[in-house]
Amino acid sequence: MLSSSEEILSTSSLSAEHDDQTEFSSNKYSLLTKENDRINALKNLQISHNQLESRYLKSVNELEYKFHEQCSYLFQRRSDIINGNYEPNDDECRLKTDFIETIDRQLPSNNRLGIPSFWLHTLKQVRS
């Protein structure tokens, strides 16, 4: 059994510990609240960034679609020439730019269609 003086000391120390825990809990709570506020602010910034990025990607997609629509005719024409489904006229055969090196042409035989081994020759011309 505790004496009255020991009991008072024990009770006061328990009361002091309880006050410390209460103070710590309220400080901890306010720190957590501030941290949560900061985290929420960062989340809001991320949401804004995601919305901007979404609009950016939508614009890029629209631009790529418009470009593809404009180029699809050229891609189809190029495929037809390579595969021999279309024979270009004299005006189309005239080179329109000075940037491409002209290659000595061999006279093709009239019985071949398209450009045989086109991609093989093209890839051999690439400088590595």
Secondary structure by P-SEA (a helix, b strand, c coil): cccaaaaaaaaaaaaaaaaaaaaaaaaaaaaaaaaaaaaaaaaaaaaaaaaaaaaaaaaaaaaaaaaaaaaaaaaaaaaaaaacccccccccccccccccccccccccccccccccaaaaaaaaaccc
